[in-house]
Amino acid sequence: MTYRTKRLFYARWQRLRRWEFWPVWAVYPPVLLSWVYHAVRLRGATLWAGCNPAMQASGMAMEEKGGILDSFQGEESRVRIAGYLRIKAGSEDAFARMTRFMAERELDYPIVLKPDFGQRGQGVEIVTKEAEARRWISNCEDGIIVQEYIGGLEFGVQWAKFPDEEIGTITSVCGKQAQFVEGDGEGTLEELILRDERAVLMSRYYFSKYAGQLTRVLGKGERFTVAPIGTHSRGAVFTDERHAITAELREVFDELGRRFEGFNFGRYDVKVPSVDDLKTGRNIVVLELNGVMGEPAHIYQPGYSWRKGIADLCRHFKLAAEIGAAWRAKGVASPEPGDLLDLIRQHREKDYLEVDEFERPS
């Protein structure tokens, strides 16, 4: 066996051993049992999908990312929403509109492009030049979100509040670290990926995405970011940052939550200059907001035990169901099971094309 073959075999073995890489169907069976238990306890099969009346199925699937951002009303408080532009599907002047948006906001590349529908980073790309932007836009058949690129540290902040409460709670803070390899002046990009203990686990994905650059030799100390997007399925490393939960941080997200009537449960993806800024609630910029399917992502920290992760997921959906029950008591119905199944089917039919049309990992 060649060194490359051995390392690819090692990657496959490690992905089997580490539950953070398991597919949804392998992770969620215990969570489904928890759903059944709480459905019986609270007398409602889909209460967990009724925790956010302002979102379609509380953000389970097929939600419009731009529509969610549009729902934040009133003046910005201590948190701002990253500048964005929504473009309807099939718009022939999409690139021209993007260019005007960038000029009006005095933005330059890189810029972030996203399909208006999607989860788990599907289709999201940071484009660094015009040719990439044109190709991404031409490949996207859905509505488009053009968003300013925000530097700094990325975190996922899980927030929840019952409908009649003024004060919410933060149940999870997850750090999202970009994955990179560092050159030594001799090794090619492919060799550096194979050598790196973390990058090799996503080697199939990286080899497809960077197929045209694998023979490039990186200079000594030169860094190549293989996973710039803060999404686990794209290679980002997630860390448990619940130590950053403070009274100041909760107050800031309570203020933000009051700007979105009908939203009570989900995960904000944000960027800040530093951990201190996060703890004190300063300089926070919201990239997007995920509803009920925005998991408490700290559970995917390398080494976090399967038992603890499943327990946290079960608590996540238990709280969602209880908030849904509180809305039911106020006369707001949860979605019907058949409607949820239709949404899942529609979501699975989506096929988002990336800038480089690479093969996405499972």
N, C-alpha and C positions, 0 to 999 in steps of 0.2 A: 504493500500500500504506500502511495506517495504521501508526503507531508500534508498536502492539500486534502486528500481523501480522508486521512486520519482526523484532521481538524473539523471537516464537515460532519464526519461520523460523531465526533465528540459533541458538536453543536446540537445534533439531533438528540443525542442521549441526554444532554443537559436540559434541553427544552422539555423532554418527557419527565425529568426528575423535578423540575421547578414549576410549581403550579401557577406561577404568575404568567407562564406562557401557554397554559392550557386553553383550549377553545371554550366558548361559552357553554356548549352542551356538556362538557366534562365538569365544569365548575358549579353550575346552577342546580343540579338535582336536589341537594339539601335545602337550597333556598326555596325551591318550588314546594317542598313539604312544609316549610314555614308559611308560605303564602296560603296553603290549604288550611293550616291550623288557624291563622288569623282571619281567614275568610269565614270559617265556622264561628270563631269567637265573636267577631264583630258583625256577623250576619250580612256579609256582602262580598261577592266573589271578586270584584274589581275595585275595591275601595282605594287601593294603593295607586290606581290610575286616576283617582279623583282628587288628588291632593293639590293640584294646581288648576282651578277652573279656567284660568286665563290662557292655558296652553291646550292644544289638541292632545287628548289622552294624557295630560300632565307632562308631556314631553317624552312619551314612550318611544315614538317613531314618527317620521315624516313631518316633524315640526319645521317651521320656517325660521332659520336662525336670524334672518334680518327682521322678521316680524316680531320675534322676541325682543330684539334690541330696540325696535320701534316703540315697544310698549312702555319703556321707561319714560315717565312723564315728569314735568316740573324741572326746576333748575338743578343743575349738578351740585351736589353737596361736596363731601370730601373725597368722593370717588367719581371719576369720569369714565365715560364710555369711549373706547377707541374710535376715532373717526372712521366712518364707513359709507359706502354707497351701494344701494341695491339696484340691480339691473334685471329686468324681466327676461325670462327665457325667450330665445329667438330674436333678441334685439340686434338688428343689423349694425347699429352704431355703438356696440358695446365697448370696443376699444377706444373710440373717440370719447365716449362718456367717461371712461376710466381716466384718459389723459386730461380731460377738463377738470375732473375731481382732484387729480394730483396737483394740477396747476393752482386751483383755487385754494387748496390746503397747503400749498408750497411744499409738497412732498416729492421725494425722488425715490428711485429704486434703492433698496428692495421694497416690494409691496406684497401684501398678502392677498391671495385669491382663494375663494371658497365657493363651493356650490351652496345654494341657499337651503338645501336639504342635506342631511347627512349626520352621521355619528362616528365616533372613534377616529376622527381625523380623516375620514374618507374624502379624497379629492382635494384636501387643503395643500397649498403650495406657497412657499416664499419664492417669488420670482425676482431675479436680479437684473434682468435686462428686457428690452422691448420684444425681442424675438420670442423669449419664453412666454411673456404675457400674451402675445398674439396667438401662439400655439395652444396655450391653456384655454383661452377664451373660445377658440374655434372648436375645441374638443368637448366643451361643456354644453350639454343639452338642456340643463336646468337653469333656473335663475342663478345669478352670480352676486356675490358680495365682494366688493373691493374694500380692503381695510388697511389703514395705515400700519406700518410695521413699528412695533414698540420694542425697544431694547430692555435689558434688565433680566431679573429673575422671574421665572414663571411658577405659579402656584395654582392649585385647585382648592377652593374654599367651599366646604359644604355647609349650607345654612338652612335652618328650618324654623317655622313659626306656626302655631295654631291660629286659626282665623280670628279669634276674639282676643288674642294676646297682643300686647304692645312690644314685648321683649322676646326675641328669638334666641336661638342657640346655634353655635358652630360645632358641628360634630366631627369634622375632619378637615385637616389641612395637609395637602400633598405637595411636595416639591417636585418639579419636572425639570430634569437636567438633560441638556443636549448631550448627545454622544459624539465623541470625536476620537480620531487616532492621531498620533504624533509621529512625524517622520524622523528618520535617523541618518538621512543622506544616502542610504543604500537600498532600503526596501521599497518595493512598489506598493501602491495603495492596496492591491489584493493581498499582498503578504502581510501588510500591517493589520488589515482586518482579520486575517487568519490568526495572527499572533495574539491579538487583544482578547482577553478572557471574556469581555462583555460583548464586544462588537462581533465576535465570531458566532454568537448565538443568533444574530440577525444577518448572517453572511449571505444567505440565499436572496434576501431582499436587497441588501446593499450591492451584491454583484449584478443584479438585474438593473437597479436604479443607476449605478455608476459604471455600466458596462463599457462605456467609451473612455473611461479614465483609469481602469484597473492597472494598466502598465505604467502609469505615471510614477516617477520616483519623487517622493517628498523630501525636501531639504531638511537638514538637521534642525529639530525644534519646530518645524512647520506643522501647524495643526490643520487637519481636514475634518470638517464637521459632517459626519455621515447621517446624523439625525437632528436636523435643526427644528423640527416640529415637536411640540410638547405632547406627543401622543405615544402611548406605550407600544401600540402595534406598529409604529413607525420607528421604534428603537430608543425612544427617550427612557431614561432611568427615573423611576418614581421613588420618592423617599417620604417617610413618615415625619411630618413637621408639626405635629399637634402641640408641641411645646410652644409654638408661636401664638397659640390662642390666648388672647388677653381680653380684658373688659373693653379696652379701646377698640380692638378689632371688631368685637361683637357689636358695639354701638354704631360703628361705621356701616356694617352690613344691615343692621336694623334700619338705619336711615335709607339705605339703598333699596331695601325691600319695600319700604313705604311708597317708593316711586313706581312700583309695578303692582297695581291692584289685582288680586287674584293669583299672585305667585306666592307660594308658601314653602316650597321644598325643592332644593336642587343644588347644583354645584356651579359656582362662578369660576371661570378660568381668567386669571388676572396676571398682570406683570407689575413689578415694583423694582426700584433701584437696589434695595437691600432688605435683609431680614428685619432689621430695625424699623424700616419704613412699614413693613407689613405689621409688625407687632404694635406699632403706635398708630396705625391706620392712616399713614401719610402716603401721598404720591401713588395711590393705587389706580390702575387703569384696567377696566374690564374688557377682555377680548370677546368673550361670549358667555352665554348662560345655558346650562343643560338642566333639563327637568328631572323627572323621577329616575331616569336611567343614567343620570350622572352619578356613578358609583362613588363611594368614599375611597378615593384612589390610593390612599396611603397603604391600603392592604397589599398593593403590588410592589412594595419595597422588597428588594432582594433579601431573602432570609425570613420574611414575615411568614409565620406558620399558617398552614392551611386551616387548621382548627380556628385560630383567631380571625383569619380572613373571612371564613364562612359565618362565624358568629357576628362579625361586624356587618356583613351583607344582610343577614337575617334581621338585625336591629334596624338597618337602613329601611327595609321594606315594611317592617312592623310600624315604624314611626310614620311612614308614608300612608299606610292603611289607617292609622289612628287619625291623622289629619284629614284624610278622605272621609272618615266617619263623622268628624266634626263638621265638615262641609255638608254632609248628608243631613245632619241634624238642623242645618240652616236652610234646607230645601234644595240643595244643589246635588243633582244626580251624578253618579259615576258612569263612565262609558259602558255600553253593553259588551259582553264577551265577544260576540260576533264582530262588532266594530273593531275591537282590538286585533282580532285575527286578520281582518282585512288590512289594517295598517301594517302589520308585520309582513304580510304577503307583498304589499306595495313596496315596502322598504327593501325587501330581499330582491326585488326585481330591478332595483336601481343598480347601475354599473357606472361608477364614476371613473373617468379617465384622468390619469395624472399627466403632468407635463412631459414626462419621458415614457409614458405608457408602460411602466414597469409592472411586473407581476407582483401582486400584493400577497403578503404571507397570510396564513390562516390565523 
